[in-house]
Amino acid sequence: MNFKKPVLISSFLIIMQSGFSQKNTTNPIDISGKVLDISNNLPIRNATILIHELNISTLTDSLGEYHLHVNKKGMYLFEISASDFASTAENIQVNNDISRNFAISPSVLEQNAVIVTGVAAAISAKRNPQPTVSVSKKDLLRSTSTNIMQAIAENVPGVSILTTGPAIAKPFIRGLGYNRVLTINDGVRQEGQQWGDEHGIEIDDYSVQKVEVLKGPASLMYGSDALAGVINISSQLPAPEGTINANATSEYQTNNLLRGFYGNISGTKHGFSFNAYGSYKGAEDYRNKYDGRVFNSKFYNKNYGGMLGYQGNWGHSRLLLTNFDQHIGMVEGERDETTGQFIKDLPDGETAIATNSDFSKIKPEIPYQHVKHFKVTSDNQFKIGQGSLDAIIGWQRNQRQEFGDAAAFYTPDAYFDLKTLTYTFRYHLPSMGNWKTVVGTNGMQQNNKNRAEEVLIPDYNLFDIGGFAVTQYIKNKFTFTGGLRYDTRHVHGKEMSDPDDPSETKFHNLSKNFSNVSGSAGVSYEVSKSTVLKFNISRGFRAPNMAELASNGAHEGTLRYEIGNTNLKSEKSLQFDGGVEVNTEHISLNASLYYNHINDFIFYQRVQNAAGGDSTMVDENGGTINVYQFNQHDANLFGGEFTIDIHPHPLDWLHFENSFAYTRAKFTNAIDNSKNIPDIPAAHYVAQLKGNFLKEGKTIRNLYVGVTSDYTFAQNDAFTGFDTETKTGDYWLVNASVGADISHNGKTMFSIFLNGENLGNVAYQSHLSRLKYLATNNATGRMGVFGMGRNFSIKVNVPLTWNW
């Protein structure tokens, strides 16, 4: 299958709209008003008013005024947002022409963004019973990171990352990762070999406009692979009607000399929308106090994409395209036995000590990965009577090549070629009073093929489909959401011979079916204007992936040989969530607790030989590595997140922000004398003291200055069974930040963001860093490689807007 199919599907759906739509026989309904600063009643320029059900938006003018029109009566959710203001959302019944003013509050915290992830209809975060956090473009611009998942983890308590160097980060939500976290990009699930430790997420952080993180089982709306939650990333959003927006961003970091560039232009006129963007990022080897320059931690990537669309009375149709290309060096940590200096492989099979010239370039050395991810999406919505139909079809191809032979630098040892077709059809039933209901189906068809000599999982085909019904009830201070879903998945692994010995079968024919029922129910209640209570119960599941079912091999750089288990069953989760939100003049507080019981949690354990010892295999270098096989056991996880922002009146410019996240995870019975589950992040506490100044400055506006204390507790509850993990010590990092908008005649010319990370140059190792387990430095006695040392960054963002 090639990318032409989604293009043809999109064109077909656009033509079909004439059959779905009904002729508009009434005049448009006009909506107008002002957006004001609640603190001083002054108008706000360039505030965005977005109607979610219609996906139309506009900007306020210099007087804070806006004008919109809709073609159908109904109840609509309005979201009002502006830079350095807290968003507000309000359901408004539109029957006739109306004039409506909105007042929003200056804030550095996003307390009431609109959420679209995992719900029947767009809903304010305040009312959503499920624990969901929104991250804005502004939050991402103020972060210092080397990839999108690191930026998200810095902004969302309860989200952490498993890393293999600075370019590879896998998201974990409340201690669960890999295929248990579903990443969605512009309406389509991201599929790119998530089962591998050293396989990252192929999404360019510069292009991201908004992120929503749903914590907890989300199988109800998304099926398998959403057991831990969903990270929903929006990269291409239509510009407000009648405007052309352009944006240019540049970044530089001192530690690894990272340099990045991004530019995009978008516009909307009379319903026609377009967007085009491109980016580039490259970094040399990073450094820290103990290791110096970390050899082969370098990387570079480029990305481009675009969107074309049209919106009319009948709905909308958009065609989106992205193409991501990345080269990543893989840190092996091999050192000279005497000096402890890093060594590199030479084409003649020998090794040599890495020199400054080896550190000071962005092109990776052996071993390295080359990852290409192409995706095309057809995103459509059609009005059908008083309801509407969403039709989202995506096709993507993920090509991951792994290179490990210096004598054959451009010949991949492993080459995974994954092609995925995803589909989602959702019908939004006409509103019935305070009820909003959606029914639908979604799933995917997937084909994975090995195109190199090293084969770790078999070629396979996968097909799954699920049907669901989700409803939402909102009345006065009470909100209820709930629904049910049924899924079925079929996987077929192909029989394959051993490349080293064609007479031997490496993978036997495999055919498995998995079916599951999932559901969710939750309520929120506004006890008062400032306080909301929430409770949610959800059942999710995850079907085992092909690596868990049928793997037979060892990855480059891993310390284990993995064997699949064809008898694995689906993981099934039952989670309870409770929370409270409080927003007053002096304090903003959000606290959430959860308990999660998982049946048949999948993990790997060491295989014993006939004599009762450890089974071993000989690796490609002549050494021995232990053999592991996937197994299952019941598990319990519990913990929570707590955030509080103290902003005492009348010192409204001062904010003391605090966040704390904790997860405890245990098997119901000890495994090899350990009850702890692997890959559980340590408790994490972040405190930031920040001042905001010059809100109405003429040249320098929205100035902020902050100091951050970032403390990670020791993780003493490691899974020590089979020598899988070791305990990890605590560490404390101090960071600082300053930024401002530079304005002229009331218009922002550019924004500048300056950050200092790890100012004390602390040498540390995260519990979820795979580099922690690399070889011991004989010169110092320290095991593994440490994280990035002191780093200063500068980021400049230039926004441009024209009326069209």
C-alpha positions in Angstrom: 0.0 0.0 0.0 1.3 3.5 -0.8 0.4 7.0 0.4 -1.9 7.6 -2.6 -4.7 5.6 -1.0 -5.4 8.0 1.9 -5.2 10.9 -0.7 -7.8 9.2 -2.9 -9.9 8.4 0.2 -9.8 12.1 1.3 -10.8 13.2 -2.2 -13.7 10.7 -2.2 -14.9 11.9 1.2 -14.8 15.5 0.0 -17.0 14.6 -2.9 -19.3 12.6 -0.7 -20.1 15.6 1.5 -22.7 16.9 -1.0 -24.7 13.8 -0.3 -24.5 14.1 3.5 -25.0 17.9 3.9 -28.3 19.6 4.0 -28.9 22.8 2.2 -28.7 25.8 4.5 -31.9 27.7 4.3 -31.4 30.1 7.1 -29.2 33.2 7.5 -26.0 32.8 9.4 -26.2 33.5 13.2 -23.8 36.3 14.2 -21.8 36.2 17.4 -19.8 39.1 18.6 -18.4 40.7 21.7 -15.2 41.5 23.5 -12.5 39.7 25.5 -11.3 41.6 28.5 -8.6 41.3 31.2 -10.5 40.5 34.4 -7.9 42.3 36.5 -8.4 45.7 34.9 -11.2 45.4 32.4 -8.9 46.4 29.6 -9.4 44.8 26.1 -7.1 41.9 25.1 -5.7 42.0 21.6 -5.1 38.8 19.6 -7.1 36.6 22.0 -8.5 33.5 20.3 -12.1 32.5 20.3 -12.6 28.9 19.3 -15.9 27.0 18.8 -14.9 23.3 19.2 -17.9 21.6 17.7 -17.5 23.6 14.5 -13.7 23.9 14.6 -13.8 27.6 13.7 -11.9 30.3 15.4 -11.1 34.0 15.1 -8.9 36.6 16.8 -9.8 39.8 18.6 -8.7 43.2 17.1 -6.9 46.0 18.9 -10.1 46.9 20.8 -10.5 43.3 22.0 -13.5 42.8 19.7 -14.4 39.6 17.8 -16.9 38.5 15.2 -18.0 35.0 14.3 -21.0 33.4 12.6 -22.5 29.9 12.7 -24.9 28.3 10.3 -26.9 26.1 12.7 -28.5 26.6 16.1 -27.1 24.5 18.9 -25.1 24.2 22.2 -21.5 25.1 21.5 -18.4 25.0 23.7 -16.4 28.3 23.4 -12.8 28.4 24.4 -11.1 31.8 24.9 -7.3 31.9 25.2 -4.5 34.4 25.0 -0.8 34.5 25.7 -0.1 34.8 29.4 -3.7 34.4 30.4 -5.5 31.3 31.7 -8.0 29.9 29.2 -11.7 29.8 30.0 -14.4 27.6 28.4 -18.1 28.0 28.4 -21.1 26.1 26.9 -23.4 28.6 25.2 -26.8 27.9 23.6 -26.9 29.7 20.2 -30.3 30.3 18.8 -30.2 33.9 17.5 -27.7 36.7 17.0 -25.9 37.3 20.3 -23.4 39.6 21.8 -21.2 38.0 24.5 -18.2 39.3 26.4 -15.6 37.2 28.0 -13.2 38.0 30.9 -10.0 36.0 31.4 -7.4 36.1 34.1 -3.6 36.7 33.9 -1.9 33.5 34.8 1.2 31.3 34.3 -0.9 28.2 35.0 -3.3 26.6 32.7 -6.3 25.6 34.9 -9.2 25.4 32.5 -8.1 24.4 29.0 -10.5 22.5 26.8 -9.8 18.8 26.6 -10.7 16.6 23.6 -8.8 13.4 24.5 -10.9 10.4 25.5 -14.2 12.2 25.8 -17.5 12.2 23.9 -17.4 15.9 23.3 -14.9 18.7 24.0 -15.0 19.5 27.7 -13.2 21.9 30.0 -10.4 20.4 32.1 -12.1 21.6 35.2 -15.2 19.5 34.5 -13.5 16.4 33.1 -13.6 13.5 35.7 -10.6 11.8 34.1 -7.1 13.1 35.1 -6.0 15.0 32.0 -3.4 17.8 31.7 -2.9 20.3 28.8 0.5 21.6 27.7 0.5 24.7 25.6 2.9 25.9 22.9 4.1 28.5 25.4 5.0 25.9 27.9 7.0 24.0 25.3 8.9 27.2 24.3 9.9 27.8 27.9 11.3 24.3 28.2 14.9 23.2 27.6 14.9 19.7 26.1 16.3 17.6 23.3 13.1 15.8 22.3 9.3 16.2 22.6 8.8 13.5 25.3 11.4 15.2 27.6 9.6 18.5 27.2 6.2 16.9 28.1 7.7 15.1 31.2 9.1 18.5 32.4 5.6 20.0 32.3 3.3 17.1 33.5 3.7 15.5 36.9 3.2 11.8 36.7 4.9 11.6 33.3 8.5 10.3 33.1 10.8 9.1 30.3 12.9 6.0 29.8 16.0 7.2 27.9 18.8 5.9 25.8 20.8 9.1 25.5 19.5 12.6 24.7 17.6 11.7 21.5 15.6 8.6 22.6 12.9 9.0 25.2 9.9 6.7 25.7 7.0 8.1 27.7 5.9 6.5 30.9 2.6 7.5 32.6 2.4 6.6 36.3 5.0 3.9 36.0 3.7 2.2 32.8 5.3 2.6 29.4 6.2 0.9 26.1 3.0 -0.3 24.3 1.0 0.6 27.3 1.1 4.3 26.4 -0.7 5.4 23.2 0.7 8.4 21.4 -1.6 10.2 19.0 -0.4 12.8 16.5 -2.9 14.9 14.6 -5.7 12.4 15.2 -3.7 9.3 14.2 -2.0 6.8 16.6 1.8 6.9 16.2 3.2 3.5 15.2 6.9 3.0 15.2 8.2 -0.2 17.0 7.3 1.0 20.5 8.3 -2.4 22.0 12.0 -1.7 21.7 14.0 -0.1 24.6 16.0 2.1 22.2 13.1 3.0 19.9 11.9 6.6 20.5 8.9 8.6 19.3 9.3 10.1 15.8 7.6 13.5 16.4 9.4 16.8 15.9 9.1 18.9 19.1 9.3 22.2 17.3 6.2 21.6 15.3 4.0 20.7 18.3 1.3 23.3 19.0 -0.6 21.6 21.9 -0.4 18.4 24.0 -3.0 16.7 26.1 -2.0 13.9 28.5 -4.7 11.5 29.8 -3.5 9.5 32.8 -5.0 6.1 33.3 -6.7 3.4 31.2 -8.1 5.0 28.0 -9.0 1.8 26.1 -12.6 2.9 26.0 -12.0 5.4 23.1 -8.7 4.0 21.7 -8.6 0.2 22.3 -5.4 -1.7 23.0 -2.1 0.1 23.8 -3.8 2.8 25.9 -3.6 0.9 29.2 -1.5 3.5 30.9 -3.0 6.6 29.2 -2.8 8.7 26.0 -0.5 11.5 24.9 -2.4 13.5 22.3 -0.1 15.8 20.2 -1.5 18.4 17.8 1.1 19.7 15.3 -1.1 21.3 12.5 -3.9 23.5 13.6 -5.9 25.7 11.2 -5.2 29.5 11.5 -8.1 31.7 12.6 -10.4 32.8 9.8 -9.1 35.7 7.7 -5.5 35.5 8.9 -2.1 34.3 7.8 0.2 33.3 10.6 4.0 32.7 10.3 6.4 31.6 12.9 10.2 31.2 13.1 12.0 29.6 16.0 15.8 29.2 16.7 17.5 27.4 19.6 21.0 26.9 20.8 22.3 24.9 23.8 25.8 25.1 25.2 26.4 21.7 26.6 26.1 19.7 23.4 26.1 22.7 21.0 22.6 21.8 20.0 21.3 24.1 17.2 17.7 24.0 16.0 15.6 25.9 13.5 11.9 25.9 12.7 9.6 27.8 10.4 6.0 27.6 9.4 3.3 29.5 7.6 -0.5 28.9 7.8 -3.7 30.7 6.8 -7.4 30.5 6.5 -9.7 32.4 4.2 -13.4 31.7 3.4 -13.0 28.2 4.8 -9.8 27.3 2.9 -6.9 26.4 5.1 -3.2 25.7 4.5 -0.1 25.0 6.6 3.5 24.3 5.7 6.5 23.8 8.1 10.0 22.5 8.3 12.6 22.0 11.0 16.2 20.9 11.6 18.0 20.0 14.8 21.5 18.7 15.4 23.7 18.1 18.5 27.2 17.0 19.2 28.2 14.7 22.1 27.0 16.0 25.4 29.2 16.3 28.5 29.1 15.8 32.3 31.4 16.1 35.2 32.3 12.4 35.5 32.4 11.2 31.8 33.5 14.3 30.0 32.2 14.2 26.4 29.9 11.1 26.1 31.0 9.4 22.9 28.3 8.9 20.2 25.5 10.7 22.0 25.2 13.0 19.0 22.2 13.1 16.7 20.5 15.2 14.0 17.0 15.2 12.5 14.9 17.0 10.0 11.2 17.2 9.5 8.7 18.8 7.1 5.0 18.7 6.7 1.9 20.5 5.5 -1.9 20.6 5.5 -4.6 21.6 3.0 -8.2 21.8 4.0 -11.6 23.3 3.5 -14.5 24.0 5.9 -18.0 24.7 4.8 -21.6 24.4 6.1 -21.3 20.6 5.5 -18.3 20.1 7.8 -14.6 20.0 7.0 -12.0 17.9 5.2 -8.2 18.2 5.6 -5.2 16.3 4.2 -2.1 16.3 6.4 1.4 15.1 5.7 4.6 14.7 7.7 8.0 13.3 7.0 10.5 12.8 9.8 14.1 11.8 9.3 16.6 11.2 12.2 20.1 9.8 12.7 20.9 8.8 16.3 24.2 7.7 17.7 23.9 4.8 20.2 26.0 5.1 23.4 27.7 1.8 24.2 30.0 3.2 26.9 33.0 1.1 25.9 36.2 2.5 27.4 40.0 2.0 27.5 40.7 -0.3 30.4 43.6 1.9 31.7 42.5 5.5 31.1 38.7 5.1 31.2 38.4 7.1 28.0 35.7 6.3 25.5 36.8 4.1 22.5 35.4 3.8 19.0 35.3 1.0 16.5 37.5 1.1 13.4 36.7 -0.5 10.0 39.6 -3.0 10.4 38.0 -4.5 13.5 40.3 -2.7 15.9 39.4 0.1 18.4 40.9 3.5 19.1 40.4 6.2 21.8 37.9 8.8 20.7 39.4 12.3 20.1 38.0 15.8 20.2 37.3 15.6 16.4 35.1 12.5 17.1 33.1 14.4 19.8 32.7 17.6 17.8 30.4 16.6 15.0 26.7 15.7 14.6 27.1 12.7 12.3 26.9 9.6 14.4 29.5 6.9 14.6 29.0 3.1 14.8 26.6 2.0 16.2 23.8 4.3 15.1 20.2 4.3 14.0 18.6 5.9 10.9 14.8 6.3 11.4 12.4 7.6 8.8 8.7 8.1 9.5 6.3 9.2 6.8 2.6 9.8 7.5 -0.4 11.1 5.6 -3.8 11.7 7.2 -7.3 12.3 5.9 -9.3 14.2 8.6 -12.9 14.8 7.8 -16.2 15.8 9.5 -19.6 15.7 7.9 -22.8 17.2 9.2 -25.6 14.7 9.0 -28.9 16.2 10.1 -28.4 17.4 13.7 -25.4 15.1 14.2 -22.0 14.8 12.6 -19.7 12.1 11.4 -15.9 12.1 12.0 -13.9 10.0 9.5 -10.1 9.9 10.1 -7.9 7.7 8.0 -4.1 7.6 8.3 -1.3 5.7 6.6 2.2 5.7 7.9 5.5 4.0 7.2 8.2 3.6 9.8 11.6 2.5 8.6 14.1 1.8 11.3 17.6 0.8 10.4 20.3 -0.2 12.9 24.0 -0.1 11.9 26.7 -1.9 14.0 29.6 -2.7 11.7 32.3 -0.1 11.2 33.5 -2.0 8.1 30.1 -1.7 6.5 29.1 1.8 7.7 26.1 2.1 5.4 24.8 -1.5 5.6 22.1 -2.0 8.2 22.4 -5.0 10.5 18.7 -4.7 11.3 16.0 -3.0 9.2 12.4 -2.9 10.4 9.8 -1.8 7.8 6.5 -1.1 9.5 3.4 0.0 7.5 0.2 0.9 9.3 -3.3 1.9 8.1 -5.5 3.4 10.9 -9.1 4.3 10.7 -11.6 6.0 13.0 -15.3 6.6 12.4 -17.3 8.5 15.1 -20.9 9.6 14.9 -21.9 12.4 17.2 -25.6 11.9 17.9 -27.8 15.0 18.1 -27.7 16.5 21.6 -30.6 15.4 23.9 -30.9 18.0 26.5 -27.8 17.9 28.6 -26.6 14.6 27.0 -23.9 14.3 24.3 -23.2 10.9 23.0 -20.8 9.4 20.4 -20.7 6.0 18.9 -18.0 4.7 16.6 -15.4 2.2 15.5 -11.6 2.4 15.1 -8.7 0.1 14.6 -5.7 -0.6 12.4 -4.2 -2.9 9.8 -0.4 -3.4 10.2 2.4 -5.1 8.3 5.9 -5.4 9.6 8.8 -6.8 7.4 12.5 -7.4 8.2 14.8 -6.2 5.4 18.2 -7.0 6.9 20.2 -10.0 8.1 19.5 -9.5 11.9 16.0 -10.6 12.7 14.6 -10.1 16.2 10.9 -10.4 15.6 9.2 -12.3 12.7 7.5 -10.6 9.8 3.9 -10.2 10.8 0.4 -8.9 10.0 -2.0 -7.4 12.5 -5.6 -6.4 12.2 -7.8 -5.1 15.0 -11.2 -3.4 15.2 -13.3 -2.1 18.1 -16.7 -0.5 18.6 -17.6 1.9 21.4 -20.3 4.2 22.8 -19.4 7.1 25.1 -21.8 9.6 26.6 -21.5 12.8 28.6 -24.0 14.6 30.8 -23.5 18.1 32.0 -26.0 20.0 34.2 -25.3 22.9 36.5 -22.4 21.8 38.7 -22.6 18.1 37.9 -20.8 16.2 35.1 -20.9 12.5 34.2 -19.0 10.7 31.5 -19.0 6.9 30.7 -19.2 4.3 28.1 -18.4 0.7 26.9 -16.2 -0.8 24.2 -15.5 -4.2 22.6 -12.3 -5.0 20.7 -10.8 -7.9 18.8 -7.3 -8.2 17.4 -5.7 -10.9 15.2 -1.9 -11.2 14.8 -0.1 -13.6 12.4 3.6 -14.1 12.7 5.2 -15.7 9.7 7.5 -18.7 9.8 11.1 -17.7 9.1 14.4 -19.6 8.9 17.6 -18.6 10.7 19.7 -16.3 8.5 22.8 -17.9 9.8 21.6 -21.4 9.3 18.7 -21.6 6.7 18.1 -25.3 7.7 17.0 -24.1 11.1 13.6 -22.4 11.9 14.1 -19.2 13.9 10.4 -18.3 14.1 7.5 -20.7 13.8 4.1 -19.9 12.4 2.1 -17.9 14.9 -1.6 -17.0 14.8 -3.3 -15.4 17.9 -6.6 -13.7 18.6 -7.3 -11.4 21.5 -10.7 -10.0 22.5 -11.6 -7.6 25.4 -14.3 -5.5 26.9 -13.4 -2.1 28.4 -15.4 0.7 30.1 -15.2 3.8 32.1 -17.5 5.9 34.3 -16.7 9.2 36.1 -18.3 12.2 37.8 -17.2 15.7 38.8 -19.0 18.1 41.0 -18.4 21.8 41.7 -18.8 22.0 45.5 -18.3 25.7 45.2 -17.1 28.2 42.6 -13.5 27.5 43.6 -13.6 23.7 44.4 -14.3 20.7 42.2 -14.3 17.0 43.3 -13.7 14.2 40.8 -13.9 10.4 40.7 -13.4 8.0 37.9 -13.3 4.2 37.5 -12.0 2.6 34.3 -11.1 -0.8 32.9 -8.5 -1.1 30.2 -6.5 -3.7 28.5 -3.4 -4.3 26.3 -2.9 -7.2 23.9 0.7 -8.5 24.0 2.9 -7.2 21.2 4.9 -9.3 18.7 8.2 -8.9 20.6 6.5 -10.3 23.7 4.9 -13.2 21.8 7.7 -14.2 19.4 11.0 -12.4 19.8 14.2 -14.4 19.3 17.3 -12.3 19.5 19.3 -9.5 21.1 19.4 -5.8 20.2 22.6 -3.9 19.5 23.7 -2.6 22.9 21.4 -4.7 25.1 22.6 -7.0 27.8 20.0 -9.8 27.2 18.8 -12.3 24.7 15.0 -12.2 24.6 12.6 -15.1 23.8 8.9 -14.6 23.3 6.1 -16.4 24.9 3.1 -17.5 22.7 1.0 -18.3 25.8 0.7 -14.7 26.9 -2.7 -13.2 27.6 -3.9 -9.6 27.4 -3.1 -7.4 30.3 -6.3 -6.1 32.0 -6.4 -3.1 34.3 -8.9 -1.8 36.8 -8.1 1.7 38.0 -9.7 4.1 40.5 -9.0 7.8 40.3 -10.0 10.5 42.8 -9.1 14.2 42.7 -9.8 17.7 43.9 -9.1 21.1 42.3 -9.2 24.4 44.2 -8.7 27.8 42.6 -8.8 30.9 44.8 -7.4 34.3 44.7 -4.3 33.2 46.6 -3.9 29.4 45.8 -4.4 27.0 42.9 -4.3 23.4 44.0 -4.7 20.1 42.1 -4.4 16.7 43.9 -5.1 13.3 42.5 -4.7 9.8 43.8 -5.1 6.4 42.0 -5.0 2.7 42.6 -4.5 0.4 39.6 -4.8 -3.4 39.7 -3.4 -5.2 36.6 -4.0 -8.8 35.8 -1.4 -10.6 33.8 1.2 -7.8 33.8 3.9 -8.8 31.2 7.6 -8.6 32.1 10.7 -10.6 31.3 12.6 -13.0 33.5 15.8 -15.0 33.3 15.6 -18.5 31.8 17.3 -21.4 33.7 19.1 -24.2 32.1 18.8 -27.9 32.8 21.3 -27.7 35.6 19.4 -24.9 37.4 21.8 -22.2 36.3 21.4 -19.2 34.0 20.9 -19.9 30.3 23.3 -18.0 28.1 24.0 -17.3 24.5 27.1 -16.2 22.6 26.8 -12.7 21.2 28.4 -11.4 18.0 31.5 -10.3 19.8 32.2 -13.8 21.3 30.9 -12.9 24.7 28.0 -14.4 26.6 24.7 -12.8 27.5 21.9 -14.1 29.6 18.6 -15.4 28.1 15.3 -13.9 29.2 11.7 -14.9 28.4 8.5 -12.9 28.8 6.2 -14.0 31.6 3.1 -12.6 33.4 2.0 -11.9 37.0 -0.6 -9.8 38.7 0.4 -6.4 40.0 -0.8 -3.4 41.9 0.2 0.2 41.4 -0.8 3.2 43.4 0.3 6.8 43.9 -0.7 10.3 42.9 0.3 13.8 41.8 0.0 17.1 43.8 0.5 20.6 42.5 0.0 23.9 44.2 0.7 27.5 43.0 0.7 30.1 45.8 0.2 33.6 44.4 -0.7 35.8 47.4 -2.8 38.9 46.7 -1.8 41.7 46.2 1.6 40.3 45.1 0.0 39.0 42.0 3.3 39.0 40.2 4.8 36.4 42.5 4.2 32.6 42.1 5.5 29.8 44.2 4.8 26.6 42.2 5.2 23.1 43.6 4.6 19.7 42.1 5.1 16.2 43.5 4.6 12.8 41.8 4.8 9.4 43.4 4.2 5.8 42.1 4.6 2.6 44.0 4.3 -0.7 42.1 4.4 -4.3 43.4 3.7 -7.8 42.1 1.2 -9.6 44.2 3.8 -12.3 44.9 7.6 -12.0 45.0 9.5 -13.0 41.8 13.1 -14.1 42.4 12.8 -12.6 45.9 11.6 -9.2 44.6 8.0 -7.9 44.6 8.9 -4.6 42.9 7.9 -3.9 39.3 10.7 -2.8 36.9 10.9 0.6 35.3 9.1 2.5 38.0 10.3 6.2 38.3 11.5 7.6 41.6 9.4 10.1 43.5 9.9 13.6 42.1 9.4 17.1 43.7 9.8 20.4 41.8 9.5 23.8 43.4 9.8 27.0 41.4 9.8 30.6 42.6 8.8 32.9 39.7 8.1 36.6 39.2 6.1 38.1 36.4 6.6 41.7 35.5 5.9 44.5 32.9 2.6 43.1 31.8 1.9 46.4 30.0 5.5 47.3 29.1 6.0 49.2 25.9 9.2 47.5 24.7 9.8 44.7 27.1 6.5 42.9 28.1 5.6 39.8 30.0 9.0 39.5 31.6 9.4 36.5 33.9 12.3 35.4 36.1 12.4 32.0 37.9 14.5 29.7 40.0 13.7 26.0 40.1 14.6 23.3 42.6 14.3 19.9 40.9 14.7 17.0 43.4 14.5 13.3 42.5 14.3 10.9 45.4 16.3 7.7 45.6 14.6 4.7 44.1 15.3 1.9 46.5 12.3 -0.2 45.3 14.1 -1.6 42.3 13.2 -4.9 40.6 16.3 -6.8 41.7 15.0 -10.2 40.5 17.3 -11.8 37.9 19.6 -8.8 38.4 17.3 -6.7 36.2 17.7 -3.4 38.1 19.8 -1.8 40.7 18.8 0.9 43.2 19.4 4.5 42.2 20.5 7.4 44.4 18.8 10.7 44.8 19.9 13.9 43.1 19.1 17.6 43.2 19.3 20.0 40.3 19.0 23.8 40.3 17.7 25.6 37.3 17.0 29.2 36.4 15.0 30.9 33.6 14.3 34.4 32.3 12.2 35.4 29.3 10.2 38.3 27.8 8.3 39.5 24.8 10.0 42.3 22.8 7.2 44.6 21.5 6.7 47.6 19.3 3.5 49.6 19.1 1.8 47.0 21.2 2.7 44.1 18.9 5.2 41.3 19.8 8.2 41.4 17.5 9.8 38.4 19.1 10.0 36.4 22.3 13.3 35.3 24.0 13.7 32.5 26.5 17.0 31.9 28.5 17.5 28.9 30.6 20.2 27.5 32.8 19.9 23.8 33.6 21.8 21.8 36.2 23.6 25.0 37.4 25.6 23.0 40.0 26.9 20.6 37.3 25.7 17.7 39.3 26.6 14.2 38.0 23.4 12.1 38.2 21.8 9.0 36.8 18.0 8.6 36.3 16.5 5.3 37.4 15.0 5.1 33.9 18.2 5.7 32.0 19.5 2.7 30.1 22.9 4.3 30.1 23.1 3.6 33.8 23.8 -0.1 33.1 26.7 0.3 30.6 30.1 -1.0 31.5 32.1 0.1 34.6 34.8 2.7 34.1 37.9 0.9 35.4 39.7 4.2 36.0 37.1 5.5 38.4 35.1 2.4 39.4 31.8 4.1 38.4 29.3 2.0 36.5 27.5 3.3 33.4 27.2 6.8 31.9 25.8 9.9 33.6 23.3 12.5 32.5 23.9 15.9 31.0 25.9 18.4 33.0 25.5 22.2 33.2 23.6 23.5 30.1 22.6 27.0 29.1 20.1 27.6 26.3 18.7 30.4 24.3 15.5 30.2 22.3 14.0 33.0 20.1 10.5 32.8 18.7 9.3 35.3 16.0 5.5 35.3 15.5 3.9 37.1 12.5 0.2 37.7 11.8 -1.5 39.4 8.8 -5.1 39.9 8.0 -6.1 38.1 4.8 
